């Protein structure tokens, strides 16, 4: 772990309008994440965790504030830049697994490498390595419907790591799993992230998962419970 921030979030605000009601999803959130670390983003459902992850990964844009990933201002990128960011630097693991049902486990893991036009021999080596790391080398030919929930999430993690991203965002990755399976998946995520040198931000409402993280960031009603000094918030825009 280098200690240098790979992720810098500064003064991020996000509001949503639902009819006459304005929902303040994020209220001036600022923090850094050191390269190579694993951070747990903790809060109840509706606290702003998913909105924050979506903004970090460029799936949503803030009303104010900035996000930098490895020096790149995510909030300033156009659609082509955001696609390149998600292809080269940032990957996701979702609660719903998101595997392609007609593809085998190996083919699902290989999908990002095909998009990146990685040579077949190198692609096969990478897929084989990742399936070994997640303990599913013997299930390479099985489709998602032939795998348990925990096995599917392991494949989703391997797929997210296939293209060697710098930042992995995991949104409630154990939400559909029982406690024991969820803990094993989180431990796997931690171990692989260390082996691959990936920075991980994982959202969760499960306190048990916090023990595996280097750092815990708590979010409540769009605020961080503890805001670091010297991180000014951006002005809040009007939502009309």
Secondary structure, DSSP 4 states (H G I P E B T S, - for coil): ---SEEEEEEEEEEEEEETTEEEEEEEEEEEEEETT-EEEEE--TTSSHHHHHHHHTTSS--SEEEEEETTEEGGG--HHHHHHHHHHTEEEEETT----TTSBHHHHHHHHHHHTT--HHHHHHHHHHHHHHTT-GGGTT-BGGGS-HHHHHHHHHHHHHTT--SEEEEESTTTTS-HHHHHHHHHHHHHHHHHHT-EEEEEES-GGGGGGSSEEEEEETTEESSPPTT-PPPPPPP--
